[in-house]
Amino acid sequence: MRLTAGRTRLLRLLTAPTVQDRAPRVLGVDKFAFRKGCTYGAVLVDVEAGRVVDVLPDRTSGTFAAWLKEHPGAEIICRDRATAYTKAVREAAPDALEVADRRHLLQNLSAAVEKTCLQRRDCLRKRAEEETATEVAPRTSAACRRNAGRSARSPDA
């Protein structure tokens, strides 16, 4: 039996998870696409248990803040650097500790390094050329001297 189904069809078949009255101690929040480029939501995850807690219909601060108020108890909120999530946590769970997850830390670090390299590319290129010139020049000179010595001894000369 062969059934074809796209991811949107599969998403419609999913049932909503049962939502507890209290938020997990360590709550993770991140955006996801219902339809890439069109509609985004937020997925809430119990980081310690590794399971989905709830799915929010959008990624606005109001929706997330309302959820946090209805489900108190999050001590640590693991999130990306979206300002909407920061605003919601400040408003609805001010005592919670906010942390960035490893994926977003690495993504932010990578973006910062790339931006810095692009801003300083002329300086970096000049420095690399200087280092290459100082490393290549002595080797070339020594190689030329060795080759010059060999050619002076060769019987063909």
Sequence and secondary structure as in RCSB ss.txt:
>XXXX:A:sequence
MRLTAGRTRLLRLLTAPTVQDRAPRVLGVDKFAFRKGCTYGAVLVDVEAGRVVDVLPDRTSGTFAAWLKEHPGAE
IICRDRATAYTKAVREAAPDALEVADRRHLLQNLSAAVEKTCLQRRDCLRKRAEEETATEVAPRTSAACRRNAGR
SARSPDA
>XXXX:A:secstr
      HHHHHHH       SS  SEEEEEEEEEETTTEEEEEEEETTTTEEEEEESS  HHHHHHHHHHS   S
EEEE S HHHHHHHHHH TTSEEEE HHHHHHHHHHHHHHHHHHTHHHHHHHHHHHHHHHHHHHHHHHHHHHHHH
HHHSTT 
